[in-house]
Amino acid sequence: MASVVFNVGATDSLEIADTATASITHGVPRDTLELGVAALELFTRVGLAASKSEARRLIRGGGARINDAVVEDESRIVRLGDLGPTGAVKLSAGRKRHALVRPV
């Protein structure tokens, strides 16, 4: 589980420093993303779902997101075109579990 450090500064702003950033970033071969990979596969590969069946239930329940957009189709394919401005695809399972997928 990721540990999060809360630090209230002199300006009373809340800063969140995630000490597990490296563990939520996953590399996927660039050629795999060029061909396209099923969202079910990615959610399973990065550990946001224990199985493809669990990933399917997550999608059906509306809890799966790619780049903050709800995944509505179980057959959704993730491609290089889905990379955001940071060069990664953000996967989310619910509101609190996230992973970044970067081409390597």
N, C-alpha and C positions, 0 to 999 in steps of 0.2 A: 504494500500500500504506500502511496506517495506521502511523504511528510511535508507539511506546509508550515512555514514560519510566518507569523503575523508580527509586524513591527510598526508600532505607532510612533511616528516621528514628532518633532517639535511643532510641525504644522498640523498635527492631528489628522493627517491623512493616513489611511491604512494601506500599507504596502504588503503585497503577498509575494514571497519568494519560494518558488517550488524547487525543492532540492532534488527532485527525482525527474527532472526534465529529460535527461539522457535516457531514462528507462521507458519513457512514453514515446520516444521517437524510434521508428522502425524503418529499415531500409528494404526496398523492394527493387529487384533488377529493372533497369530502365526498359529493356526489351519486353518485360512482362507487362508494364504499363502501356507500352506502345501497342501491344496486341489487345490489351484490355483484360482485366481480372474482375471476377464477380465480387460484388460488395459482400456477399455472404462469406466468401473466401477471405477477404481482407479483415472483416470483423473477427473471424476465427483466428487468422494468422497473428494478429496483433494482441489477442487475448481479451478483447472486449466481449467475446462470446465463447463459451466452452466448446460449442459444436455448431455445425451449420444449422441444425434444428433450432438451437437457441437463438442464433442470428436471425433465422426466419421469423421466430416469434417476436423478437425485438422489432423487426421491420413491420410486422403485422400490427403490433401494438403502438406504432408511431414513435418509438423511442430511438430509432436509428437515424443518425444525421451524417451527411457528408458535406463538409464546408458549411455547416450550420443550416443546411436545407434538409428537410425531412425526406427520407428515402421512402417512396411510396410503392416501388415495384421491387419484388424479390429478385427479379432477374437483372437488376441495375448493374451495369458494367462501369468500372472505374478506369479511366484512361489518362494519358498525359495531359489532355485538355482540361482535366479537373484540378490540375495543380493551381494553387493560389499564388498570390504575389510573393509569398515567402518560399515558393518552390516545393511546397508540401501539400498533401491532402489531409484535411482534418477530419477524423472520424470521431463520432460521439455516440455513446450508449447512455441514454438518459441525460440528466443535467450535470452529473459530476464525474463521469468517466470519459476520458478523451485520449486520443492517440494521434500522432502525426506520422504520415507515411511519406518518405522521401525516396526519390529514385536514386539508385547507386550505380 
